[in-house]
Amino acid sequence: MAEFLSQLTSVSSGSSDEDYDRRIRDLITYLQQPSRASELSAASGYLLDNLDPYLHTLSYLSIFLLKIQSLQGSNKGRLPEQIYPGRELWLKAIRFLRSFDPFQIRYAGHEWRQLVQLVVQAAQAVSKPLLAVIAVRDAILRLDPSSEVLTSVHTTFIKLTLVSRSYSLAVPILERQVCHFPAVTGHAYQNYHQPLLCGEHESSTAFITDASGFSKQLTYRDHLQFFLYGAMIYMALKRWDRAHHYLSIVISCPVTNTVSKIMVEGYKKWLLVSLLRNGKLAAHPDVVSSHVIRAYQSLVKPYTSLADAFEKGDYQRLKAEAAQSIWRLDNNTGLVHQVIKAFTKCMTLKLGRTFSALTMADVTQQASDCSSLREVESLVASLVMSGAFSAVLLQSHNYDDTTMLRFSNPIKSLYSREQCARGRIVKEGRQLGVIRRSICQSNHELELSNEHFLFSQKSLRWSDNPGKGNVNALNEAAGGGDIEEDIMGDIH
């Protein structure tokens, strides 16, 4: 046991990156020896009790998975009961996902994803998916605090929050700018200039790649599902701006001839969310071509008819459109009901642009002629109290008289306007920073940076001078030569 522990705890982060990388790779070689598997599995209980998930991340994870394999026996697809929620291995798995070393784990992407899937399956096996939501979310953010690289674990997590209806728990992931796929490895420049996994990196694309194991191979369907499910979460939270943004990404996905079913579903929701967000249909994203828009509209005619009735203020027609069965078949009944409720709000806001004061009877007639006076008054009161529009309700001492709705035009103070402007500037500054980093990363992946140009220049020299040693040329390309001197040499 002591011999095992000395080997499994040999990695420490107090050395240089090169030495740390070498020690980690030596440990991985030791753990992957077939002859060690049975011995380590037999001692797994003792080892898991004496290893620290943070200090000995790779050792702990390897021993844990060996323990699972021994419990599975010959049936590798069976989920051991010992990892069910509340059991011993469940507690160890949750502790690990919340405390692993984010640098060591970069060397064990496949194993990390395998453990995440085990936790998800265990929670689903007892019909309590909520138990896995926080652990998976914390694991994603611990691996990559920026969460800028989309992985299959992201999609799994979003599905989990939808199934468990724990919508607010998904917001820390959805609020981050997901703007990369796992980087594609195998280019000549990347093969030579491979950064150390344990080093500090500006972007997580340096260690979350197509070969790292942190994600299965992604398809366009995974990409669309992530943003569609994210939009559904924002819809459940009634955050229409963010829902509209996510749905705009779904309907803007590049296509050749036809749109996919997921995109059509996204377009249906995009129409309804536009009404809830703006009180009218929003303009289509500029990147969506006209033939794609025509394809959408030919497939969602009931939705466009509903939106047309809403925009024209035709309440009777709106109610008739909402009575169709298509909404139930599309699982959009809840959204349509919210559109009906939003109609009175939108019409009342329009009245405020024309009149300075109205009786509630007038509001009922103008905004929602099929609702009772009491229902409309209650709705308007809730809108006033929530700050949806600036107005006051006036009622005389004689309660038999109708209530008066008086609109006002509040003037924001200079300080309030400055604070709003400051907030917008700070937010846009952060977004510009994300865009700048993304452009730099894209240039790197597309081999458009200065380093790539230098490497290409050296490669051309090798082909022109076959007698020159490739090793020496590689060393020059790695940074030994002076860029300006090389360029001037080519000119002469």
N, C-alpha and C positions, 0 to 999 in steps of 0.2 A: 504493500500500500504506500509506504513512504517513497519507494522508487517511482511509482506512478505519479504521486503528487509533485515530486521534484521536477519531473519532466513536464507535467501539465501546467506548472506554475512558473516555467522558465522565462516567459515573456514579460518584460517590463517596459514601460514607456519612458524611462529616464534616459535613454540613449538617443543617438542621432537617428534621423529618419531612415538612413540606409541600414544601420545596424538593427533598428526596430523591424524593418521590412524583412531582413534576413532571418531574424529570430522567429518571426511569425511564420515565414515559409518553412523553416525547419520544423516548427511545431506541427504545421499542417501535414508535412511529410510523415512525421511520427504518428499522427492520428489516423492517417489513411493507410497505414500498413495493415494488410489483411490479417497478419498473425496477431496483431494487437487487439482486434475487434472483440474476440471472445473474452479475453482477459479484462479489458476495460468494461465490457458489458456485465461481467460477473461482479465487478467491484463498483458498479454504477451508483448504487445506493449510498455507499460510503463517500464516493467522490463528489456526488452532487451536494452532499451535506457539508463538505469541506472546501468546495470551490466557490469563489465569489463571482457572480454573474458579470460584474463590471471589470474586475481585475483580470479575470480568466475567461473572457467571453467565448473565445473559440473552443477552449477545452470544455467549458460547461455545456455549450450548445451541442458539441459532438457527442459527449457522454449522454446527454438527454435524449438525443435521437437514437443512439444505440439502445438505450433503455426501452424506447418505444418499439423499436424493431424486435427486441427480444420478447416483448409482450405480444406482439402481433404473430410471432411464429412464422408458419408457412403462408398464412393469409395476410399478405402485405396491405390489402385494402381494408382490413378490419380496424376499427377505431377502438383501442383499449378503454375499458371502463375507468381505468385509473386516471385518465386525463379528463373525465367528465367534470363539469363545474363543481367546485367544493372539494374534490378529491386531491390527493397529495401532488400528483404531477400537474394538475391544473394550476395549483398555487405556485408551483415552481416555474411553470411556463409564463404565467402572468408577471411574476416578479422579474423574470429575465427580459421580457419585452419592454418593461418599464425602466430597466437599469443597465442594459448592455452597453459596452463601449462602442461608440459610433465609428471609431477608427478601426478597431479589430474586426468588426462585423463586415467591413468592406471586402474581406477575404472569404466570406462565407455567404454569398448571396443566395445560392440555392437552398442552403440549410435554413437561413433566416425565413425565406418564403415558405418553406415546408412547415416550419413551426407556426407561422401565422395561419396557414391553412388548417393545421391541426386544431388550433384554438377556435377558429371559426366553425369547423365541423363539430367540435365538442359542444359548443353553445347551441348549434342548430339541432344536435342529436337530442337535447332535452327541451327543445322548443323554447329556448330562451336566448335568442340572438343578441339581445341587449347586453348580455354579460360580456360579449367579446368586443363590443363597439369601442369602448374607451381604450382597451388594451391595444387594439389594432391601430387606432388613431395615434396613440402615444408612440407606437413602434415606428409608424411612418414619419412622424415629426422628429423622432430621435435619430433616425437614419439620415434624414434630409430636412433640416428645419425650414428651408425655403419651399420644399415640396414642389419644386419647379419642373421636375421630370415625371411625366405620366407613366405609371406602371400598372400592371394587372392587379396589384394589391389595392391601388386607388379605386378601381372599379368594384372590386370585391367589397371594400369598405363602404362605398356609397350604397351599394345594394343592401348591405347589412343595416345601415341606418334607415333605409326606406322600409325594410321588412319589420324592423323593431320600432318604427315610428319615433325614433330618437333624433329628430331632425336637427335640433340645435347643436347636437354633438358633432355634426358634420361640418359646421360653419368654419372652425379653425383650418380645415383642409381646403374648403371651397373658397375662402377669402384670399388664399395665396394664388399667385399668378402661375398657373400650370402652362408652360410655354415650350416644353421640350419633350421629345420622345427619347428613349434610351439611345445613346450615341452608337453609331455603327462603327465597329472596329474592323481592322484588316487593311486600312490604307497604309501605304509604304511609310509615309511620314509618321503616322500614329504608331506603327510597329517599332520604329526606331526611337521616337520621343515618347516612350510610355512613362507617364508620371508615376511616382510611388503612391500606392493606394493609401498609405498611412500618413501622407503629407497633408498640408493645408491647401485647399483648392477654392478658387473663387466660385466655381459652379459645381454642382453635384453631377453634371454630365461627365466629369472626369472619372467617376467611379461607378455610376449607374449606366451601364452600357448593355448592348444586346448580348454580351457574353458574360456579364457579371452574375446572372442568375436572380437578380432582384425582381425581375419581371419575366413572365412568359412572353412569347412573341406576340406583339400587339397587331391587331388588324384595324381597319377603318371602323369596324363595328364597335370595338372596344372604345375607340376615341369618341364616337357618337354617343354611346351608352353613358359614358362618364358625364358628358355635358348635359344630356337629356335627363339623367337621374339627378344631377345637381340642380337643374332647373326645377324639377319636381319638388325637391327639398325646399328651395326658396319659395315656391308657390305655397307649400304647406305653411311656411312661416309668413306668408303674405308680403314678402319682400319682392315686389313686382319689378323693380329696376334690375336687380341681379338675375331674376328669373328670365327677364326679357333679354339680357345680355347673353346668358348661357344658351337660350334658344336661338339667338341670332347666330351663334357659332355653329349650332347644329344645322340650320338651314343654309348656311354659307359653305358647307363642305363641298370641295370641288367634285364635279361629276362630269361624265362624258356625254352619255345619251339620256339615261333615265335616273330618277331620284329613288333612293332606297325607302323601304317602309319606315325605318327609324326617322329619316328626314321628313317624311310626310307627317308622321305623328308629331314631330317637333314643330312643323308648320301649323298644324291644327292648334296646338297649345300656344304658339307664337301669336296667332290671331286673337285668341281669347285674352291672353296676358296683355296684349297691346291695348285692348279696350279697358282692362282693369287699371293699367298703368297711366294711360293718357286720356282715356275717355273717347278715343278715336283710334283708327288704325295707324300704326307707325309706318314710315317709309321703309321699303325693303333695304337691306344692307347693299351698299354699292357694288360689292363683289359678286352678288347674285345676278347672273345674266338673265335677260328677258325671257329666253326660251325655258329656263328653269322655273321662273315665276309662273309662266303660262302652264307648265306641267303641274305645279303645285295647285293652282287655282282650278284646274280641270278635275282634280281629285278631291277637293274639299268644298264643293259648292254649298252644302248646308251651312258651313262655317262662314263663308263670305256673305250668304244671305242674312244670317244672324247679325253679322257685323254691320251690314248695310242698314238694317232696321234700327240698330243701336245708334248709328251715326245720324240717321235722319230723324231721330226722336219719335219713332212710331212705336208706341208702347204696345198697342194691340197686336201688331205684326210681330214684335219681339217676343211676346208671350206665346204666340202661335208657333214661331220657329223653335222656341225653347221646349215646346211640348212634343217634339219629334223623338223617336226612339233611338236615333243615331248617337245621341250623347251617351246613353247607357251602354250601347255596344262599343263605343270608343273609350269608355271609362272616363269621360269628361263631364259627367253630370254635375259634380261639385263645382267645377269651374263655371259652367253655364249658370248655375244658381247664383254664384257670386257676381256674374255679369248682370243678371237681373237686378240684384240688390244695388249694384253700382250705377244702374240707370238713373235712379232717383237722385243720387248724389250728383251725377254729371249734369242732369237737367236743372237741378237747383243751382249749381255753380253758374250755368249759363244764364239763369234768371238774374243772378247777382250782377251780371255784366250789363243788364238792361234796366232793371228796376232797383230803386234804393230801398223799398220796403214792400212787403206783400203779406196778405193774410195767409194763414195755413190752408184755408179753403182754396185760395188761388194757386198755392204751391201744389196742392193735391191735384187740381185740375190740369195744371200745366206740366207737372213733372211726372205724375204717376196716377192716371185717371182711374185705375182699377184698384187702388189701395184705399183703405179707409183713412179718414182724417186722423184718427188716433195713431195709426201705424206710421203715417207720414210725419206727424209731429214728433213721435218718439225717435224716428230715424234722423230727422233734422237736428233734434236736440243732441243726439250722440255725435253728429258731425261737427256741431258747433263746439262741444266740449272737447273733442279730440283735436281741434285746430285745423280740420280739413278746409274750412274757409272762415273768414272773419265776419261774424254777425252776432246779433243778440236776439233773444226771444223776449218779447214784451207781452204781458198778460194783464188785463184790467182786473180791478177788484171784483167785478162781476164775472164769476167763473163760467157763466153761460156764453160770454162773448168769446169769439175766436182769438187765438194767439196770433200776434203780429211778428213777422220775421223782418228785422231791419239789418241790412248789409252795411258794412263799414269798410273803409279803405285805410288800413293801418299804415302809418309811416314809420319805417324802421329807423332806429337811431343810427347815427354815423358809426358809433362803436360796433353796433350789431352788424352793419354792412361790412365794416373792416374785418370783423372776426370771420364772417362767412367767406370773404375774399381770401383771407389768410389760410383758412382751412382748405379751400379749393387749390390754392397755389402749392401748399404742402403736399396734398394728395397727388396733384399732377406732377410735382417734382419727383415723388417716389415712383410714379409710373414711368416717367422718362428714364429714371435710373434703371428700372427693370428692362426697358426697351434697349438702352445702351448696352447693358450686359448681354442681353439676348443677341444683339447684332454682332458683338464681338465673338460670342460663342458660335453663332452661325457662320461667321467668316472663318473661324477655326475649323469647323466641321466641313465646310465647303472648300477648304484649302485655299483661302483667299487672303490670309494674313501674311505679314512680312516674312515670318519664319518659313512658311510654305513656299513663298516665292524664292527665297534663298535656297531652300532644299531642292526645288525644281531646277534652279540654275546650276547647282552642283551636279545634279543628275545628268544634265545636258553635257557638262564637262566630262563626266565619266564616259559617256557614250562617244564623245569626240576624242578622248584620250584613253583608249582601252588599256594602255600599258601602265597607267597610274593605279596604284593600289587602292582598292575600294575602301579598305579600312581607314587609310589616311584621309581619303576624301570624306568619309563619314564623320571622322573626328573634326574635320574642318567645318562641315555643315552643322555640327552640333553646337557650334558657337566659338570655335577656335579662330576663325578668320574674321577679318573686318569687312562689314557689308559695303561701305563706301569704297574701300580699296578694291574689292572684287569687281564692283560695277565699273569703276574707272579702268580697271584692267581689261574688261571686255570692250570698252570703247576704243582703247588703243590697239 
